[in-house]
Amino acid sequence: MSSRRASISRLREEVAELHSELTRYGLVVWTAGNVSARVPGHDLMVIKPSGVSYDELTPDNMVVCDLDGNLVEGEHAPSSDTAAHAYVYRHLPEVGGVVHTHSTYATAWAARGEPIPCVLTMIADEFGGEVPIGPFALIGDDSIGQGIVDTLRSSRSPAVLMQNHGPFTVGKDARAAVKAAVMVEDVARTIHISRQLGEPLPIAQEHIDSLFDRYQNVYGQHQGVPARGGHA
C-alpha cells in the first residue's frame, strides 16, 4: 500500500471515530457539525459527508477532497463546510485538523457576537487569552474560511466563534481540534453561569502569558513541544 493510500485509510478511520466524540460530548444535533483532517504530505483532506446521520458514519463513507474543496474520493457529497475547511488548510499550514459544531453555549456567545473572556486559568492555558469572535459570513464560498484564518492569525486561540454561526476549532491534528471544540463549549458554559452571579474577575495579561507558556511548553508528557491547546 502506498504511503498516500495508507495515510488516507488511517485518517478515514480516525475522522469517523472522532465524530463520535462530538455526539459523546453533546456538541452536535442531527447531522450538523463536521471533523476534517489534513493528509500529511499531500494537498488533500478527509472530511465528513454531507447530511449523513452520525449513526451511519463509517470510515468507508468519509470523503477525500483536495484543498480547493473538490471531491477526490468518495460516494457522497462532502460537508457543506468543506470550502471553509479547505481555506484553513491552504492558509494555515501548521493546522492538521479542523472541527465545526453548533454546540449550545459557544454558539450562544457567537449569536451575541461576544468573545469569551479569559477569566479562568484553564482559558489562559488552552486559548492563550479570550476566545475571539470572527466576522459574519455566509456558507457557500471561502468567506467563512477567510474569517476563521484572519481571526486566528491575530490570536493564540485554537477556537474562533464565527458571528451568528458557531465555533470552529483547529489543531495540529484532528484529535487536537476535537479537544479544542470540547473545551470551548465547557468554558462557554462555565462563564455563562458565572455571569449569572456577577461580573467574572479578569486575569492580568502577565499571568495569562505565564500560564499559556507553562501549559504549552512544560505541562504533561511532551515537554518542549508547543501545541495550540488541550488539557490532558
C-alpha atoms as an extended CHARMM CRD file, in Angstrom:
* protein
*
       232  EXT
         1         1  MET       CA              0.0000000000        0.0000000000        0.0000000000  PROA      1               0.0000000000
         2         2  SER       CA              1.4180000000        3.4290000000       -0.9360000000  PROA      2               0.0000000000
         3         3  SER       CA              2.1250000000        5.9600000000        1.8150000000  PROA      3               0.0000000000
         4         4  ARG       CA             -0.6550000000        8.1900000000        0.4960000000  PROA      4               0.0000000000
         5         5  ARG       CA             -3.1570000000        5.3300000000        0.4720000000  PROA      5               0.0000000000
         6         6  ALA       CA             -2.0780000000        4.2640000000        3.9650000000  PROA      6               0.0000000000
         7         7  SER       CA             -2.4590000000        7.8150000000        5.2910000000  PROA      7               0.0000000000
         8         8  ILE       CA             -5.9210000000        8.2090000000        3.7740000000  PROA      8               0.0000000000
         9         9  SER       CA             -7.0310000000        4.8510000000        5.1490000000  PROA      9               0.0000000000
        10        10  ARG       CA             -5.7950000000        5.7380000000        8.6410000000  PROA      10              0.0000000000
        11        11  LEU       CA             -7.4160000000        9.1620000000        8.5580000000  PROA      11              0.0000000000
        12        12  ARG       CA            -10.7430000000        7.7860000000        7.3250000000  PROA      12              0.0000000000
        13        13  GLU       CA            -10.8210000000        5.6150000000       10.4380000000  PROA      13              0.0000000000
        14        14  GLU       CA             -9.6850000000        8.4050000000       12.7400000000  PROA      14              0.0000000000
        15        15  VAL       CA            -12.0790000000       11.0330000000       11.3920000000  PROA      15              0.0000000000
        16        16  ALA       CA            -15.0250000000        8.6160000000       11.5120000000  PROA      16              0.0000000000
        17        17  GLU       CA            -14.1650000000        7.7150000000       15.1150000000  PROA      17              0.0000000000
        18        18  LEU       CA            -13.7180000000       11.3350000000       16.1850000000  PROA      18              0.0000000000
        19        19  HSD       CA            -17.2380000000       12.2330000000       15.0830000000  PROA      19              0.0000000000
        20        20  SER       CA            -18.4800000000       10.0070000000       17.9000000000  PROA      20              0.0000000000
        21        21  GLU       CA            -16.7180000000       12.3850000000       20.3120000000  PROA      21              0.0000000000
        22        22  LEU       CA            -18.9240000000       15.2260000000       19.0670000000  PROA      22              0.0000000000
        23        23  THR       CA            -22.0640000000       13.2880000000       19.9860000000  PROA      23              0.0000000000
        24        24  ARG       CA            -20.4910000000       11.9580000000       23.2010000000  PROA      24              0.0000000000
        25        25  TYR       CA            -19.9420000000       15.4980000000       24.4750000000  PROA      25              0.0000000000
        26        26  GLY       CA            -23.2660000000       16.8230000000       23.1380000000  PROA      26              0.0000000000
        27        27  LEU       CA            -21.6870000000       19.2430000000       20.6780000000  PROA      27              0.0000000000
        28        28  VAL       CA            -23.9510000000       18.4400000000       17.7040000000  PROA      28              0.0000000000
        29        29  VAL       CA            -27.5190000000       17.5010000000       16.8200000000  PROA      29              0.0000000000
        30        30  TRP       CA            -28.9350000000       15.6060000000       13.8410000000  PROA      30              0.0000000000
        31        31  THR       CA            -26.3380000000       15.7760000000       11.0140000000  PROA      31              0.0000000000
        32        32  ALA       CA            -24.8130000000       19.1620000000       11.9030000000  PROA      32              0.0000000000
        33        33  GLY       CA            -21.1030000000       19.5700000000       12.5750000000  PROA      33              0.0000000000
        34        34  ASN       CA            -18.0160000000       18.0880000000       10.9920000000  PROA      34              0.0000000000
        35        35  VAL       CA            -14.4410000000       16.9730000000       11.5510000000  PROA      35              0.0000000000
        36        36  SER       CA            -11.6990000000       17.0050000000        8.9350000000  PROA      36              0.0000000000
        37        37  ALA       CA             -8.0300000000       16.0470000000        8.8240000000  PROA      37              0.0000000000
        38        38  ARG       CA             -5.2230000000       17.0790000000        6.5120000000  PROA      38              0.0000000000
        39        39  VAL       CA             -3.4810000000       14.2200000000        4.6840000000  PROA      39              0.0000000000
        40        40  PRO       CA              0.2030000000       14.7900000000        5.5830000000  PROA      40              0.0000000000
        41        41  GLY       CA              2.4320000000       15.4820000000        2.6190000000  PROA      41              0.0000000000
        42        42  HSD       CA             -0.4560000000       15.8310000000        0.1790000000  PROA      42              0.0000000000
        43        43  ASP       CA             -2.8480000000       18.6430000000       -0.7350000000  PROA      43              0.0000000000
        44        44  LEU       CA             -5.7850000000       16.5590000000        0.4520000000  PROA      44              0.0000000000
        45        45  MET       CA             -8.1330000000       16.3150000000        3.4050000000  PROA      45              0.0000000000
        46        46  VAL       CA            -10.5580000000       13.7350000000        4.7810000000  PROA      46              0.0000000000
        47        47  ILE       CA            -13.9350000000       15.1080000000        5.8640000000  PROA      47              0.0000000000
        48        48  LYS       CA            -17.4270000000       14.0140000000        6.8620000000  PROA      48              0.0000000000
        49        49  PRO       CA            -20.0020000000       13.6030000000        4.0850000000  PROA      49              0.0000000000
        50        50  SER       CA            -22.9640000000       15.9680000000        3.9460000000  PROA      50              0.0000000000
        51        51  GLY       CA            -26.2840000000       15.0250000000        5.5270000000  PROA      51              0.0000000000
        52        52  VAL       CA            -25.3150000000       11.5580000000        6.7590000000  PROA      52              0.0000000000
        53        53  SER       CA            -26.5180000000       10.5170000000       10.2190000000  PROA      53              0.0000000000
        54        54  TYR       CA            -23.8540000000       10.1640000000       12.8940000000  PROA      54              0.0000000000
        55        55  ASP       CA            -25.0600000000        6.6030000000       13.4870000000  PROA      55              0.0000000000
        56        56  GLU       CA            -24.2550000000        5.8120000000        9.8610000000  PROA      56              0.0000000000
        57        57  LEU       CA            -20.7730000000        7.3190000000        9.6940000000  PROA      57              0.0000000000
        58        58  THR       CA            -18.0780000000        4.7710000000        8.8560000000  PROA      58              0.0000000000
        59        59  PRO       CA            -14.5050000000        5.0040000000        7.5590000000  PROA      59              0.0000000000
        60        60  ASP       CA            -15.7590000000        3.9770000000        4.1310000000  PROA      60              0.0000000000
        61        61  ASN       CA            -18.1760000000        6.8750000000        3.7620000000  PROA      61              0.0000000000
        62        62  MET       CA            -15.6860000000        9.5700000000        4.7690000000  PROA      62              0.0000000000
        63        63  VAL       CA            -14.7840000000       11.5800000000        1.6730000000  PROA      63              0.0000000000
        64        64  VAL       CA            -11.4550000000       12.8590000000        0.3860000000  PROA      64              0.0000000000
        65        65  CYS       CA            -11.1970000000       16.3430000000       -1.1110000000  PROA      65              0.0000000000
        66        66  ASP       CA             -8.3940000000       18.4690000000       -2.4340000000  PROA      66              0.0000000000
        67        67  LEU       CA             -7.5630000000       21.7540000000       -0.7280000000  PROA      67              0.0000000000
        68        68  ASP       CA             -9.8290000000       23.6410000000       -3.1110000000  PROA      68              0.0000000000
        69        69  GLY       CA            -12.7570000000       21.6060000000       -1.7820000000  PROA      69              0.0000000000
        70        70  ASN       CA            -13.1620000000       19.3780000000       -4.8390000000  PROA      70              0.0000000000
        71        71  LEU       CA            -14.2070000000       15.7620000000       -4.2880000000  PROA      71              0.0000000000
        72        72  VAL       CA            -11.3530000000       13.3340000000       -5.0000000000  PROA      72              0.0000000000
        73        73  GLU       CA            -12.6550000000       10.0960000000       -3.4630000000  PROA      73              0.0000000000
        74        74  GLY       CA            -15.9810000000        9.0440000000       -2.0240000000  PROA      74              0.0000000000
        75        75  GLU       CA            -19.5390000000        8.1620000000       -2.9060000000  PROA      75              0.0000000000
        76        76  HSD       CA            -21.1460000000       11.0690000000       -1.0310000000  PROA      76              0.0000000000
        77        77  ALA       CA            -21.0990000000       14.8230000000       -1.4040000000  PROA      77              0.0000000000
        78        78  PRO       CA            -18.6810000000       16.4020000000        1.0900000000  PROA      78              0.0000000000
        79        79  SER       CA            -19.8190000000       18.5100000000        4.0330000000  PROA      79              0.0000000000
        80        80  SER       CA            -21.3360000000       21.8970000000        3.2680000000  PROA      80              0.0000000000
        81        81  ASP       CA            -18.4590000000       23.4100000000        5.2820000000  PROA      81              0.0000000000
        82        82  THR       CA            -15.7730000000       21.8480000000        3.0700000000  PROA      82              0.0000000000
        83        83  ALA       CA            -14.8290000000       25.1720000000        1.4560000000  PROA      83              0.0000000000
        84        84  ALA       CA            -14.1410000000       26.6840000000        4.8820000000  PROA      84              0.0000000000
        85        85  HSD       CA            -12.0030000000       23.7410000000        5.9910000000  PROA      85              0.0000000000
        86        86  ALA       CA            -10.0830000000       23.7940000000        2.7030000000  PROA      86              0.0000000000
        87        87  TYR       CA             -9.3530000000       27.5180000000        3.0300000000  PROA      87              0.0000000000
        88        88  VAL       CA             -7.9600000000       26.9870000000        6.5330000000  PROA      88              0.0000000000
        89        89  TYR       CA             -5.6360000000       24.2210000000        5.3190000000  PROA      89              0.0000000000
        90        90  ARG       CA             -4.4280000000       26.3100000000        2.3880000000  PROA      90              0.0000000000
        91        91  HSD       CA             -3.5670000000       29.3080000000        4.5360000000  PROA      91              0.0000000000
        92        92  LEU       CA             -2.5340000000       27.7900000000        7.8850000000  PROA      92              0.0000000000
        93        93  PRO       CA             -0.0070000000       25.0620000000        7.0300000000  PROA      93              0.0000000000
        94        94  GLU       CA              0.5630000000       24.1970000000       10.7040000000  PROA      94              0.0000000000
        95        95  VAL       CA             -3.0830000000       23.0970000000       11.0410000000  PROA      95              0.0000000000
        96        96  GLY       CA             -3.7480000000       19.3740000000       10.6270000000  PROA      96              0.0000000000
        97        97  GLY       CA             -7.3680000000       19.2170000000       11.8010000000  PROA      97              0.0000000000
        98        98  VAL       CA            -10.4890000000       21.4040000000       11.7090000000  PROA      98              0.0000000000
        99        99  VAL       CA            -13.7820000000       20.9700000000       13.5720000000  PROA      99              0.0000000000
       100       100  HSD       CA            -17.0940000000       22.8140000000       13.3580000000  PROA      100             0.0000000000
       101       101  THR       CA            -20.0070000000       22.4050000000       15.7530000000  PROA      101             0.0000000000
       102       102  HSD       CA            -23.1150000000       24.2920000000       16.8150000000  PROA      102             0.0000000000
       103       103  SER       CA            -22.5760000000       23.4770000000       20.4980000000  PROA      103             0.0000000000
       104       104  THR       CA            -25.1480000000       25.3160000000       22.5940000000  PROA      104             0.0000000000
       105       105  TYR       CA            -23.1610000000       27.6400000000       24.8500000000  PROA      105             0.0000000000
       106       106  ALA       CA            -20.3480000000       28.5020000000       22.4420000000  PROA      106             0.0000000000
       107       107  THR       CA            -22.9230000000       29.2120000000       19.7340000000  PROA      107             0.0000000000
       108       108  ALA       CA            -24.8690000000       31.4110000000       22.1590000000  PROA      108             0.0000000000
       109       109  TRP       CA            -21.7660000000       33.5750000000       22.5630000000  PROA      109             0.0000000000
       110       110  ALA       CA            -21.3920000000       33.6170000000       18.7660000000  PROA      110             0.0000000000
       111       111  ALA       CA            -25.0200000000       34.7660000000       18.4280000000  PROA      111             0.0000000000
       112       112  ARG       CA            -24.1830000000       37.7410000000       20.6450000000  PROA      112             0.0000000000
       113       113  GLY       CA            -21.0120000000       38.4680000000       18.6950000000  PROA      113             0.0000000000
       114       114  GLU       CA            -19.1530000000       38.4470000000       22.0080000000  PROA      114             0.0000000000
       115       115  PRO       CA            -15.7600000000       36.8440000000       22.7140000000  PROA      115             0.0000000000
       116       116  ILE       CA            -15.4250000000       34.5570000000       25.7300000000  PROA      116             0.0000000000
       117       117  PRO       CA            -13.2330000000       36.4890000000       28.1920000000  PROA      117             0.0000000000
       118       118  CYS       CA            -10.1070000000       34.9760000000       29.7010000000  PROA      118             0.0000000000
       119       119  VAL       CA            -11.2970000000       34.7790000000       33.3040000000  PROA      119             0.0000000000
       120       120  LEU       CA            -10.2110000000       31.2140000000       34.1590000000  PROA      120             0.0000000000
       121       121  THR       CA             -6.7320000000       29.7340000000       34.3100000000  PROA      121             0.0000000000
       122       122  MET       CA             -7.9810000000       26.9550000000       32.0380000000  PROA      122             0.0000000000
       123       123  ILE       CA             -8.8780000000       29.5170000000       29.3730000000  PROA      123             0.0000000000
       124       124  ALA       CA             -5.3890000000       31.0050000000       29.6540000000  PROA      124             0.0000000000
       125       125  ASP       CA             -3.8780000000       27.5120000000       29.3640000000  PROA      125             0.0000000000
       126       126  GLU       CA             -5.9790000000       26.3490000000       26.4500000000  PROA      126             0.0000000000
       127       127  PHE       CA             -6.6490000000       29.5030000000       24.4570000000  PROA      127             0.0000000000
       128       128  GLY       CA             -3.9300000000       31.9570000000       25.4810000000  PROA      128             0.0000000000
       129       129  GLY       CA             -6.4770000000       34.7130000000       26.0420000000  PROA      129             0.0000000000
       130       130  GLU       CA            -10.0770000000       35.3490000000       25.1070000000  PROA      130             0.0000000000
       131       131  VAL       CA            -11.8130000000       33.1090000000       22.5890000000  PROA      131             0.0000000000
       132       132  PRO       CA            -12.2700000000       35.5680000000       19.7040000000  PROA      132             0.0000000000
       133       133  ILE       CA            -15.2550000000       36.3870000000       17.5350000000  PROA      133             0.0000000000
       134       134  GLY       CA            -14.9270000000       36.0430000000       13.7720000000  PROA      134             0.0000000000
       135       135  PRO       CA            -16.9890000000       38.0120000000       11.2450000000  PROA      135             0.0000000000
       136       136  PHE       CA            -20.4080000000       37.1160000000        9.9090000000  PROA      136             0.0000000000
       137       137  ALA       CA            -20.1280000000       35.1250000000        6.6710000000  PROA      137             0.0000000000
       138       138  LEU       CA            -22.4550000000       33.0730000000        4.5000000000  PROA      138             0.0000000000
       139       139  ILE       CA            -21.9350000000       29.3900000000        3.7000000000  PROA      139             0.0000000000
       140       140  GLY       CA            -21.0580000000       28.5010000000        0.1250000000  PROA      140             0.0000000000
       141       141  ASP       CA            -17.6790000000       30.0210000000       -0.6760000000  PROA      141             0.0000000000
       142       142  ASP       CA            -14.4110000000       30.9110000000        1.0310000000  PROA      142             0.0000000000
       143       143  SER       CA            -15.9180000000       33.6610000000        3.2020000000  PROA      143             0.0000000000
       144       144  ILE       CA            -16.1550000000       31.5770000000        6.3820000000  PROA      144             0.0000000000
       145       145  GLY       CA            -12.6650000000       30.1640000000        5.9200000000  PROA      145             0.0000000000
       146       146  GLN       CA            -11.2510000000       33.6260000000        5.3450000000  PROA      146             0.0000000000
       147       147  GLY       CA            -12.9180000000       34.8740000000        8.5270000000  PROA      147             0.0000000000
       148       148  ILE       CA            -11.5110000000       31.9480000000       10.5090000000  PROA      148             0.0000000000
       149       149  VAL       CA             -7.9780000000       32.4550000000        9.2080000000  PROA      149             0.0000000000
       150       150  ASP       CA             -7.9620000000       36.2420000000        9.5940000000  PROA      150             0.0000000000
       151       151  THR       CA             -9.1830000000       35.9440000000       13.1860000000  PROA      151             0.0000000000
       152       152  LEU       CA             -6.8720000000       33.1350000000       14.2820000000  PROA      152             0.0000000000
       153       153  ARG       CA             -3.7980000000       34.7980000000       12.7770000000  PROA      153             0.0000000000
       154       154  SER       CA             -4.1250000000       37.5530000000       15.3750000000  PROA      154             0.0000000000
       155       155  SER       CA             -4.8780000000       35.1990000000       18.2780000000  PROA      155             0.0000000000
       156       156  ARG       CA             -3.2500000000       32.3290000000       20.1600000000  PROA      156             0.0000000000
       157       157  SER       CA             -6.6230000000       30.6140000000       20.3990000000  PROA      157             0.0000000000
       158       158  PRO       CA             -7.3320000000       27.3380000000       18.5660000000  PROA      158             0.0000000000
       159       159  ALA       CA            -11.0160000000       28.3400000000       18.5420000000  PROA      159             0.0000000000
       160       160  VAL       CA            -12.9870000000       31.1130000000       16.8830000000  PROA      160             0.0000000000
       161       161  LEU       CA            -16.6690000000       31.8760000000       17.3440000000  PROA      161             0.0000000000
       162       162  MET       CA            -17.9810000000       32.8750000000       13.9340000000  PROA      162             0.0000000000
       163       163  GLN       CA            -20.6290000000       35.5380000000       14.4940000000  PROA      163             0.0000000000
       164       164  ASN       CA            -24.2320000000       34.2790000000       14.2090000000  PROA      164             0.0000000000
       165       165  HSD       CA            -22.8970000000       30.8330000000       13.2670000000  PROA      165             0.0000000000
       166       166  GLY       CA            -20.8510000000       28.9240000000       15.8260000000  PROA      166             0.0000000000
       167       167  PRO       CA            -17.4150000000       27.6520000000       16.8150000000  PROA      167             0.0000000000
       168       168  PHE       CA            -14.6600000000       26.4340000000       14.5130000000  PROA      168             0.0000000000
       169       169  THR       CA            -11.5580000000       24.9150000000       16.0860000000  PROA      169             0.0000000000
       170       170  VAL       CA             -8.1680000000       23.9060000000       14.7380000000  PROA      170             0.0000000000
       171       171  GLY       CA             -5.3060000000       21.7400000000       15.9330000000  PROA      171             0.0000000000
       172       172  LYS       CA             -2.0670000000       20.0730000000       14.9410000000  PROA      172             0.0000000000
       173       173  ASP       CA             -4.2710000000       17.0940000000       14.0650000000  PROA      173             0.0000000000
       174       174  ALA       CA             -7.9690000000       16.2570000000       14.0730000000  PROA      174             0.0000000000
       175       175  ARG       CA             -7.9400000000       14.9400000000       17.6350000000  PROA      175             0.0000000000
       176       176  ALA       CA             -6.4730000000       18.2030000000       18.9400000000  PROA      176             0.0000000000
       177       177  ALA       CA             -9.1440000000       20.1630000000       17.0640000000  PROA      177             0.0000000000
       178       178  VAL       CA            -11.8850000000       17.9860000000       18.5840000000  PROA      178             0.0000000000
       179       179  LYS       CA            -10.4320000000       18.5490000000       22.0410000000  PROA      179             0.0000000000
       180       180  ALA       CA            -10.4840000000       22.3110000000       21.4460000000  PROA      180             0.0000000000
       181       181  ALA       CA            -14.1610000000       22.0260000000       20.4620000000  PROA      181             0.0000000000
       182       182  VAL       CA            -14.9370000000       20.1860000000       23.7010000000  PROA      182             0.0000000000
       183       183  MET       CA            -13.0050000000       22.7120000000       25.7730000000  PROA      183             0.0000000000
       184       184  VAL       CA            -14.5090000000       25.8140000000       24.1680000000  PROA      184             0.0000000000
       185       185  GLU       CA            -18.0040000000       24.5460000000       24.9160000000  PROA      185             0.0000000000
       186       186  ASP       CA            -17.0020000000       23.8040000000       28.5070000000  PROA      186             0.0000000000
       187       187  VAL       CA            -15.6190000000       27.2880000000       29.1640000000  PROA      187             0.0000000000
       188       188  ALA       CA            -18.5040000000       28.9500000000       27.3050000000  PROA      188             0.0000000000
       189       189  ARG       CA            -20.9380000000       27.2150000000       29.6670000000  PROA      189             0.0000000000
       190       190  THR       CA            -18.9130000000       27.9860000000       32.7920000000  PROA      190             0.0000000000
       191       191  ILE       CA            -18.5010000000       31.6880000000       32.0310000000  PROA      191             0.0000000000
       192       192  HSD       CA            -22.1880000000       31.9790000000       31.1410000000  PROA      192             0.0000000000
       193       193  ILE       CA            -23.0660000000       30.5810000000       34.5730000000  PROA      193             0.0000000000
       194       194  SER       CA            -20.5040000000       32.8270000000       36.2510000000  PROA      194             0.0000000000
       195       195  ARG       CA            -22.0830000000       35.8870000000       34.6810000000  PROA      195             0.0000000000
       196       196  GLN       CA            -25.4380000000       34.9810000000       36.2120000000  PROA      196             0.0000000000
       197       197  LEU       CA            -23.7680000000       35.5330000000       39.6020000000  PROA      197             0.0000000000
       198       198  GLY       CA            -21.9730000000       38.7480000000       38.6820000000  PROA      198             0.0000000000
       199       199  GLU       CA            -19.0980000000       40.0030000000       36.5800000000  PROA      199             0.0000000000
       200       200  PRO       CA            -16.2070000000       37.4840000000       36.3780000000  PROA      200             0.0000000000
       201       201  LEU       CA            -12.8530000000       38.6980000000       37.6500000000  PROA      201             0.0000000000
       202       202  PRO       CA            -10.2270000000       39.3300000000       34.9610000000  PROA      202             0.0000000000
       203       203  ILE       CA             -6.7660000000       37.7380000000       34.9290000000  PROA      203             0.0000000000
       204       204  ALA       CA             -3.8160000000       40.0650000000       34.3830000000  PROA      204             0.0000000000
       205       205  GLN       CA             -2.1930000000       39.7310000000       30.9600000000  PROA      205             0.0000000000
       206       206  GLU       CA              1.1810000000       38.8690000000       32.5030000000  PROA      206             0.0000000000
       207       207  HSD       CA             -0.4110000000       35.9140000000       34.2940000000  PROA      207             0.0000000000
       208       208  ILE       CA             -2.2350000000       34.8090000000       31.1330000000  PROA      208             0.0000000000
       209       209  ASP       CA              1.0850000000       34.8220000000       29.2680000000  PROA      209             0.0000000000
       210       210  SER       CA              2.8080000000       32.8580000000       32.0310000000  PROA      210             0.0000000000
       211       211  LEU       CA              0.0160000000       30.2720000000       32.2590000000  PROA      211             0.0000000000
       212       212  PHE       CA             -0.0890000000       29.7910000000       28.4920000000  PROA      212             0.0000000000
       213       213  ASP       CA              3.6650000000       29.4240000000       28.1910000000  PROA      213             0.0000000000
       214       214  ARG       CA              3.8470000000       26.9000000000       31.0350000000  PROA      214             0.0000000000
       215       215  TYR       CA              0.9710000000       24.8570000000       29.7380000000  PROA      215             0.0000000000
       216       216  GLN       CA              2.1050000000       24.7780000000       26.1200000000  PROA      216             0.0000000000
       217       217  ASN       CA              5.7780000000       24.1270000000       26.8140000000  PROA      217             0.0000000000
       218       218  VAL       CA              6.1050000000       22.3750000000       30.1830000000  PROA      218             0.0000000000
       219       219  TYR       CA              2.8560000000       20.6760000000       31.2060000000  PROA      219             0.0000000000
       220       220  GLY       CA              2.2800000000       16.9690000000       30.5730000000  PROA      220             0.0000000000
       221       221  GLN       CA              4.3490000000       14.2720000000       28.9080000000  PROA      221             0.0000000000
       222       222  HSD       CA              5.5950000000       16.1840000000       25.8660000000  PROA      222             0.0000000000
       223       223  GLN       CA              7.6530000000       18.9710000000       27.3680000000  PROA      223             0.0000000000
       224       224  GLY       CA              9.1400000000       21.4520000000       24.9590000000  PROA      224             0.0000000000
       225       225  VAL       CA              6.6850000000       20.6460000000       22.1660000000  PROA      225             0.0000000000
       226       226  PRO       CA              4.3490000000       23.6330000000       21.7070000000  PROA      226             0.0000000000
       227       227  ALA       CA              0.7100000000       22.9400000000       20.8540000000  PROA      227             0.0000000000
       228       228  ARG       CA             -2.3320000000       25.0800000000       20.3040000000  PROA      228             0.0000000000
       229       229  GLY       CA             -4.0120000000       23.6910000000       23.4220000000  PROA      229             0.0000000000
       230       230  GLY       CA             -5.5470000000       20.7640000000       25.2410000000  PROA      230             0.0000000000
       231       231  HSD       CA             -5.7560000000       19.6490000000       28.8550000000  PROA      231             0.0000000000
       232       232  ALA       CA             -4.7780000000       16.0300000000       29.3010000000  PROA      232             0.0000000000
